[in-house]
């Protein structure tokens, strides 16, 4: 059959010709391959588990003082099948649209019981606790971050592939529908790929970023039957509730999965629960970091991490201090005033990365460079910053300059993970969001740190802070902590 160009396909599709729909979407069905995604994830998880078991064995050997006999590992390898079955049972395959914190939680649950079963099997053979059992314990400790890192790596490599994701029909081509397309295109790792948009407004028909817009929500069942697409997203801002109900009941019936985007843009929360008020729908959203119990848990865990990290990294502190003194005149540390919880000011400490006359250098640089001034006014950062020293560039790229903020965490002025610490002049950029963001302590790291850092726009940073506050959990903190390590190693978006 002759290949149709997008415009001619669109014109033919307006007539709802089944043959045209089949031709238009047959390539789409061949393009997306959920089975391939499952295979890739399965292979990645298998390698991650093998690495975890080996590292656990190596660490136990290190504690023992000599290399242990690998014969004990023979008991553990058959359990890999059990792990795979557990991952599948708990919904980690295909796992294309799971939130990172939820994915981390599921990995932790299955890994805990999997390695517990390994330990129990070993004890049944030996009748005594031994170094092999320590190997299983350490294998579990390594498995959670390694499995999570494996998924992050797999998504980063596969998300731009043509076969990645699940095709979806979007009901609504208005502002919300188009923003949804933008979001799914910007973050392909989410796993949903816009295939077609339907809208009741005939003026909206055409194309939006290579996604065809067909007039008429009634086309939904025909598209579902003709194309085999099984997922629909209803994103119709400003439409009456009765009309949305009609669309869901009449035009999304053939789809196996239906996602309703509420008219609450900017209010995203993973912890929303449905409440029934005798026929009226209510969405319950908890401000989880407002609970004293959660604050106490977060504080205890962060203090433990900071204490352990400070001991392990103490030689790094000394080397950095020596490098700074040898590279340029001035002190080792730099303190800058930031706003903490409830706008209480404090001094946030960093390793000095700039020359001592940085303010004068910045003023002279901006006075003679209009482009740099625009960049500074927009993001308060410069990619080519003349104030930064040679050692400072390395410290910023690796984020090692922020290690002294452990002291701020220890004093209770900051959290290890939280929103960005800002100066008072930046409050206006936060608008109405500032009251919520200022209700918690700022963090030494956070979602903005692991989501592009300086490459993110200011509005994106605000949105990331709001997302963190509305979706907080210990699992999300753990995910951010793991990804911070990866971000530091890759040095992406830092300057």
C-alpha positions as CSV (number, residue, x, y, z in Angstrom):
1,X,0.0,0.0,0.0
2,X,1.2,3.5,-0.8
3,X,2.7,5.3,2.2
4,X,0.6,8.4,3.0
5,X,2.1,11.6,4.1
6,X,0.9,13.0,7.5
7,X,-1.4,15.6,5.9
8,X,-3.1,13.2,3.5
9,X,-3.4,10.7,6.3
10,X,-5.1,13.3,8.4
11,X,-7.5,14.3,5.7
12,X,-8.5,10.7,5.0
13,X,-8.8,9.9,8.7
14,X,-11.4,12.7,9.0
15,X,-13.7,10.4,7.1
16,X,-13.2,7.6,9.6
17,X,-12.3,5.1,6.9
18,X,-11.2,1.9,8.7
19,X,-8.7,1.1,6.0
20,X,-7.0,4.5,6.5
21,X,-7.0,4.1,10.3
22,X,-5.4,0.6,9.9
23,X,-2.7,2.0,7.6
24,X,-2.1,5.0,9.8
25,X,-1.7,3.1,13.1
26,X,-0.4,-0.2,11.9
27,X,3.1,1.2,11.9
28,X,2.4,2.6,15.4
29,X,1.5,-0.9,16.7
30,X,4.7,-2.3,15.1
31,X,6.8,0.5,16.5
32,X,5.9,0.1,20.2
33,X,7.0,-3.1,21.8
34,X,6.1,-3.5,25.5
35,X,7.5,-7.1,25.3
36,X,10.9,-5.7,24.4
37,X,10.7,-3.2,27.3
38,X,10.0,-6.2,29.6
39,X,12.9,-8.1,28.2
40,X,15.3,-5.2,28.6
41,X,14.2,-4.5,32.2
42,X,14.4,-8.2,33.0
43,X,17.9,-8.4,31.6
44,X,18.9,-5.3,33.5
45,X,17.4,-6.6,36.8
46,X,19.2,-9.9,36.3
47,X,22.6,-8.2,35.9
48,X,21.9,-5.9,38.9
49,X,21.0,-8.9,41.1
50,X,24.2,-10.8,40.0
51,X,26.2,-7.7,40.8
52,X,24.5,-7.4,44.2
53,X,25.2,-11.0,45.1
54,X,28.8,-10.8,44.0
55,X,29.4,-7.5,45.9
56,X,27.7,-9.0,49.0
57,X,30.0,-12.0,48.7
58,X,33.1,-9.8,48.2
59,X,32.2,-7.6,51.2
60,X,31.7,-10.6,53.4
61,X,35.1,-11.9,52.3
62,X,36.6,-8.5,53.2
63,X,35.1,-8.7,56.7
64,X,36.3,-12.3,57.0
65,X,39.8,-11.3,56.1
66,X,40.2,-13.8,53.3
67,X,38.3,-14.8,50.1
68,X,35.5,-17.1,51.0
69,X,34.7,-20.3,49.1
70,X,32.4,-19.5,46.2
71,X,30.6,-22.9,46.6
72,X,28.1,-21.2,48.9
73,X,26.9,-19.1,46.0
74,X,25.5,-22.1,44.3
75,X,22.5,-22.0,46.7
76,X,21.8,-18.3,45.8
77,X,21.8,-18.4,42.0
78,X,18.5,-20.4,41.7
79,X,16.8,-17.7,43.7
80,X,17.2,-15.4,40.8
81,X,14.1,-17.0,39.3
82,X,12.2,-16.2,42.5
83,X,13.3,-12.6,42.3
84,X,12.0,-12.3,38.8
85,X,8.7,-13.9,39.7
86,X,8.4,-11.5,42.7
87,X,9.2,-8.4,40.6
88,X,6.6,-9.5,38.1
89,X,4.0,-10.2,40.8
90,X,4.5,-6.8,42.4
91,X,4.0,-5.0,39.1
92,X,7.6,-4.1,38.1
93,X,7.1,-5.4,34.5
94,X,6.7,-3.6,32.2
95,X,7.0,-0.9,34.8
96,X,7.0,1.9,32.2
97,X,5.0,4.5,34.2
98,X,5.9,3.8,37.9
99,X,7.0,6.7,40.0
100,X,10.7,6.3,40.9
101,X,10.0,6.3,44.7
102,X,7.3,3.6,44.3
103,X,9.7,1.6,42.1
104,X,12.4,1.8,44.7
105,X,9.9,0.7,47.4
106,X,8.8,-2.4,45.4
107,X,12.5,-3.3,44.7
108,X,13.2,-3.1,48.5
109,X,10.2,-5.2,49.4
110,X,11.0,-8.0,47.0
111,X,14.7,-7.9,47.6
112,X,14.2,-8.1,51.4
113,X,12.1,-11.3,51.2
114,X,14.3,-12.7,48.4
115,X,17.5,-12.4,50.4
116,X,15.7,-13.5,53.6
117,X,14.7,-16.7,51.8
118,X,18.4,-17.1,50.7
119,X,19.5,-16.7,54.3
120,X,16.9,-19.2,55.6
121,X,17.9,-21.7,53.0
122,X,21.6,-21.4,54.0
123,X,20.8,-21.7,57.7
124,X,18.8,-24.9,56.9
125,X,21.9,-26.4,55.4
126,X,24.5,-25.2,58.0
127,X,22.4,-24.9,61.2
128,X,24.6,-21.9,62.2
129,X,25.0,-18.3,61.2
130,X,28.1,-17.9,59.1
131,X,29.9,-15.6,56.7
132,X,27.7,-16.9,53.9
133,X,24.7,-15.4,55.7
134,X,26.5,-12.1,55.9
135,X,26.9,-12.3,52.2
136,X,23.2,-12.4,51.8
137,X,22.6,-9.5,54.2
138,X,25.1,-7.4,52.3
139,X,23.7,-8.5,49.0
140,X,20.3,-7.1,50.1
141,X,22.0,-3.8,51.1
142,X,23.6,-3.5,47.7
143,X,20.6,-4.7,45.7
144,X,18.3,-1.8,46.3
145,X,20.5,1.0,45.0
146,X,22.0,-1.2,42.2
147,X,18.5,-2.3,41.0
148,X,17.3,1.3,41.1
149,X,20.4,2.6,39.3
150,X,19.9,-0.1,36.7
151,X,16.4,1.1,36.0
152,X,17.5,4.7,35.8
153,X,20.3,3.7,33.3
154,X,17.9,1.6,31.2
155,X,15.3,4.3,31.0
156,X,18.0,6.9,30.1
157,X,19.2,4.7,27.3
158,X,15.9,3.4,26.0
159,X,13.4,6.2,26.5
160,X,14.2,7.9,23.2
161,X,13.9,4.7,21.3
162,X,11.0,4.3,18.8
163,X,9.8,1.1,20.4
164,X,9.7,2.6,23.9
165,X,6.5,3.2,25.8
166,X,2.7,2.7,25.4
167,X,0.7,4.6,22.8
168,X,-2.2,6.6,24.2
169,X,-5.2,8.4,22.9
170,X,-5.6,11.8,24.5
171,X,-9.2,13.2,24.9
172,X,-8.8,16.9,24.8
173,X,-6.6,19.2,22.7
174,X,-6.9,22.3,24.8
175,X,-4.4,23.8,27.1
176,X,-4.3,20.8,29.4
177,X,-4.1,18.3,26.6
178,X,-1.3,20.1,24.9
179,X,0.6,20.6,28.1
180,X,0.3,16.8,28.7
181,X,1.8,16.1,25.2
182,X,4.6,18.5,26.1
183,X,5.2,16.8,29.4
184,X,5.2,13.3,27.9
185,X,7.5,14.3,25.1
186,X,9.9,16.1,27.5
187,X,10.0,13.1,29.9
188,X,9.8,10.1,27.7
189,X,10.8,7.8,30.6
190,X,7.3,8.2,31.9
191,X,6.4,5.6,29.3
192,X,3.2,7.0,27.6
193,X,3.6,8.1,24.0
194,X,0.9,10.4,22.5
195,X,-0.6,8.8,19.4
196,X,-3.6,10.9,18.7
197,X,-5.7,13.7,20.3
198,X,-9.5,14.0,20.1
199,X,-11.3,17.2,20.7
200,X,-14.9,18.4,20.4
201,X,-13.9,21.8,19.1
202,X,-13.6,21.6,15.4
203,X,-11.3,24.6,15.4
204,X,-8.6,22.7,17.2
205,X,-8.2,19.9,14.5
206,X,-4.9,19.6,12.7
207,X,-1.6,18.8,14.2
208,X,0.2,19.5,17.4
209,X,3.9,18.6,17.5
210,X,3.4,15.7,15.0
211,X,0.4,14.4,17.0
212,X,-2.8,14.4,14.8
213,X,-5.9,16.1,16.3
214,X,-9.2,14.6,15.2
215,X,-12.5,16.4,15.7
216,X,-15.0,14.5,17.8
217,X,-14.6,12.5,21.1
218,X,-17.0,9.9,19.5
219,X,-14.1,8.7,17.4
220,X,-12.6,7.0,20.5
221,X,-14.2,3.6,20.2
222,X,-13.4,3.4,16.5
223,X,-9.8,4.3,17.1
224,X,-9.5,1.7,19.9
225,X,-11.0,-1.1,17.8
226,X,-9.0,-0.2,14.6
227,X,-5.6,0.4,16.2
228,X,-5.6,-1.8,19.2
229,X,-4.5,1.1,21.5
230,X,-5.5,0.1,25.0
231,X,-4.9,3.3,27.0
232,X,-6.9,6.6,27.0
233,X,-6.1,9.8,28.9
234,X,-9.0,12.3,29.5
235,X,-7.5,15.8,29.9
236,X,-10.3,18.3,29.2
237,X,-9.8,21.5,31.2
238,X,-12.9,23.7,31.6
239,X,-15.3,21.0,30.4
240,X,-18.4,20.4,32.6
241,X,-18.3,17.4,34.8
242,X,-21.4,16.0,33.1
243,X,-19.6,16.1,29.7
244,X,-16.5,14.5,31.1
245,X,-18.7,11.7,32.6
246,X,-20.4,11.2,29.2
247,X,-17.0,11.0,27.5
248,X,-15.7,8.5,30.0
249,X,-18.8,6.3,30.0
250,X,-19.5,6.3,26.2
251,X,-16.3,6.9,24.3
252,X,-13.6,5.3,26.5
253,X,-15.4,2.0,27.0
254,X,-13.1,-0.1,24.7
255,X,-9.9,1.0,26.4
256,X,-8.6,-1.2,29.1
257,X,-6.9,1.6,31.0
258,X,-8.5,5.1,31.4
259,X,-6.5,7.9,33.1
260,X,-8.4,11.0,34.1
261,X,-6.4,14.2,34.5
262,X,-8.3,16.4,37.0
263,X,-8.6,20.2,36.4
264,X,-6.0,20.7,39.2
265,X,-2.8,21.6,37.2
266,X,0.1,22.1,39.6
267,X,-1.5,20.1,42.4
268,X,0.1,16.7,41.6
269,X,0.4,14.3,44.5
270,X,1.2,10.6,44.5
271,X,-0.7,10.2,47.8
272,X,-4.1,11.5,46.7
273,X,-6.9,9.2,47.8
274,X,-10.4,9.1,46.5
275,X,-13.2,10.0,48.9
276,X,-16.9,9.4,48.3
277,X,-19.3,12.0,49.6
278,X,-22.5,10.0,48.7
279,X,-22.0,10.4,44.9
280,X,-19.6,13.4,45.0
281,X,-15.9,12.7,44.2
282,X,-13.3,14.1,46.6
283,X,-9.6,13.9,46.4
284,X,-7.8,13.7,49.7
285,X,-4.2,15.1,49.7
286,X,-2.0,15.0,52.8
287,X,0.9,17.4,53.5
288,X,3.0,14.5,54.7
289,X,6.0,16.6,55.9
290,X,3.6,18.5,58.2
291,X,3.3,15.4,60.5
292,X,5.6,15.5,63.4
293,X,6.2,11.7,63.1
294,X,7.4,12.0,59.6
295,X,9.6,15.0,60.5
296,X,11.2,12.9,63.3
297,X,11.8,9.9,61.0
298,X,13.4,12.1,58.4
299,X,15.6,13.9,60.9
300,X,16.9,10.7,62.6
301,X,17.7,9.0,59.2
302,X,19.4,12.1,57.9
303,X,21.5,12.6,61.0
304,X,22.7,9.0,60.8
305,X,23.6,9.4,57.1
306,X,25.5,12.7,57.8
307,X,27.4,11.2,60.7
308,X,28.5,8.2,58.7
309,X,29.3,10.2,55.6
310,X,31.3,12.7,57.6
311,X,33.6,10.0,59.0
312,X,34.0,8.3,55.6
313,X,34.7,11.5,53.7
314,X,36.9,13.2,56.3
315,X,40.1,12.6,54.1
316,X,38.3,14.2,51.2
317,X,37.6,17.2,53.3
318,X,41.3,17.6,54.1
319,X,42.3,17.2,50.4
320,X,39.8,19.7,49.2
321,X,40.9,22.2,51.9
322,X,44.5,21.8,50.9
323,X,43.7,22.2,47.1
324,X,41.8,25.4,47.7
325,X,44.6,27.0,49.7
326,X,47.2,26.1,47.1
327,X,45.1,27.3,44.2
328,X,44.1,30.8,45.2
329,X,44.4,33.2,48.2
330,X,41.5,33.3,50.6
331,X,39.7,31.1,53.1
332,X,38.7,27.5,52.6
333,X,35.0,28.0,53.4
334,X,32.5,30.4,52.1
335,X,29.3,31.3,54.0
336,X,26.3,32.8,52.3
337,X,23.0,34.0,53.9
338,X,20.0,31.8,52.9
339,X,16.4,31.5,54.0
340,X,15.5,28.6,56.2
341,X,12.2,27.3,57.5
342,X,9.7,30.1,58.1
343,X,12.1,32.6,56.4
344,X,14.6,32.3,59.3
345,X,18.0,33.4,57.9
346,X,21.1,31.3,58.4
347,X,24.6,31.0,56.9
348,X,24.9,28.1,54.4
349,X,28.5,26.9,54.2
350,X,30.3,25.7,51.1
351,X,33.9,25.2,50.1
352,X,35.1,28.4,48.5
353,X,35.0,28.1,44.7
354,X,35.3,31.8,43.7
355,X,38.0,34.4,43.9
356,X,37.9,36.7,46.9
357,X,37.0,39.7,44.7
358,X,34.1,37.9,43.1
359,X,31.5,40.7,43.5
360,X,33.7,43.2,41.6
361,X,34.5,40.6,38.9
362,X,30.8,39.8,38.4
363,X,29.8,43.5,38.2
364,X,32.5,44.2,35.6
365,X,31.5,41.1,33.6
366,X,27.8,41.9,33.5
367,X,28.4,45.6,32.6
368,X,30.2,44.6,29.4
369,X,28.2,41.6,28.4
370,X,24.5,42.0,27.7
371,X,24.0,38.2,27.0
372,X,25.6,37.3,30.3
373,X,23.4,39.9,32.1
374,X,20.2,38.3,30.6
375,X,21.4,34.9,31.7
376,X,22.1,36.1,35.2
377,X,18.8,37.8,35.6
378,X,17.0,34.7,34.3
379,X,18.7,32.0,36.3
380,X,21.1,33.8,38.8
381,X,23.8,31.5,37.3
382,X,26.4,31.8,34.6
383,X,27.7,28.9,32.5
384,X,30.9,30.8,31.8
385,X,31.5,32.4,35.2
386,X,34.8,34.4,35.4
387,X,34.6,34.4,39.3
388,X,35.3,30.6,39.6
389,X,38.8,29.3,40.4
390,X,40.3,26.3,38.8
391,X,39.7,24.1,41.8
392,X,36.3,25.7,42.1
393,X,35.2,24.5,38.7
394,X,36.0,20.9,39.7
395,X,34.2,21.3,43.0
396,X,31.1,22.7,41.4
397,X,31.0,20.1,38.6
398,X,31.2,17.3,41.2
399,X,29.0,19.2,43.8
400,X,31.8,18.5,46.4
401,X,31.6,22.2,47.2
402,X,28.4,21.6,49.1
403,X,29.8,19.0,51.6
404,X,30.3,21.6,54.4
405,X,26.5,21.9,54.4
406,X,26.6,18.7,56.5
407,X,27.3,21.1,59.3
408,X,24.1,23.0,58.5
409,X,22.2,19.7,58.5
410,X,23.7,18.7,61.9
411,X,22.7,22.1,63.4
412,X,19.1,21.7,62.2
413,X,19.2,24.6,59.8
414,X,18.9,22.4,56.7
415,X,17.7,19.0,55.7
416,X,19.9,16.6,53.8
417,X,17.1,16.5,51.2
418,X,14.6,19.3,50.5
419,X,13.8,22.4,48.5
420,X,16.5,24.7,47.2
421,X,17.9,27.2,49.8
422,X,17.4,30.6,48.3
423,X,18.1,34.3,49.1
424,X,15.4,36.8,50.0
425,X,15.5,38.5,46.6
426,X,14.3,35.2,45.0
427,X,11.0,35.1,47.0
428,X,9.1,37.0,44.3
429,X,10.0,34.3,41.8
430,X,8.1,31.7,43.8
431,X,4.8,33.6,44.0
432,X,2.1,31.8,45.9
433,X,4.2,28.7,46.2
434,X,6.6,30.3,48.6
435,X,4.3,29.9,51.7
436,X,4.4,26.1,51.2
437,X,8.0,25.8,50.3
438,X,9.1,28.0,53.3
439,X,7.2,25.7,55.7
440,X,10.0,23.2,55.6
441,X,13.8,23.3,55.9
442,X,15.8,23.7,52.6
443,X,17.9,20.8,51.5
444,X,21.6,20.2,50.7
445,X,20.3,18.2,47.8
446,X,16.9,17.7,46.2
447,X,14.9,17.0,43.1
448,X,16.3,20.0,41.3
449,X,19.8,18.7,42.0
450,X,19.1,15.3,40.3
451,X,16.9,16.7,37.5
452,X,19.4,18.8,35.5
453,X,20.7,21.1,38.2
454,X,21.6,24.4,36.6
455,X,20.2,23.3,33.2
456,X,16.7,23.6,34.6
457,X,14.7,26.8,34.3
458,X,13.7,28.7,37.4
459,X,10.1,27.8,36.9
460,X,11.1,24.1,36.6
461,X,13.0,24.4,39.9
462,X,10.0,25.8,41.7
463,X,7.8,23.0,40.2
464,X,10.3,20.4,41.3
465,X,10.3,21.7,44.9
466,X,6.5,21.7,45.0
467,X,6.4,18.1,43.6
468,X,8.8,17.0,46.3
469,X,6.8,18.6,49.1
470,X,3.5,17.1,47.8
471,X,4.9,13.7,47.2
472,X,7.3,13.3,50.0
473,X,8.1,9.9,51.4
474,X,11.2,8.2,52.9
475,X,11.4,6.2,49.6
476,X,11.5,9.4,47.6
477,X,14.3,10.7,49.8
478,X,16.2,7.5,49.4
479,X,15.7,7.7,45.6
480,X,17.0,11.3,45.5
481,X,20.0,10.3,47.6
482,X,20.9,7.4,45.3
483,X,20.4,9.6,42.2
484,X,22.5,12.4,43.8
485,X,25.5,10.1,43.8
486,X,24.9,9.3,40.1
487,X,24.4,13.0,39.3
488,X,27.7,13.9,41.1
489,X,29.6,11.2,39.2
490,X,28.1,12.3,35.8
491,X,28.6,16.1,36.6
492,X,25.7,16.8,34.3
493,X,24.2,20.3,34.5
494,X,26.6,21.6,37.0
495,X,28.5,24.9,36.7
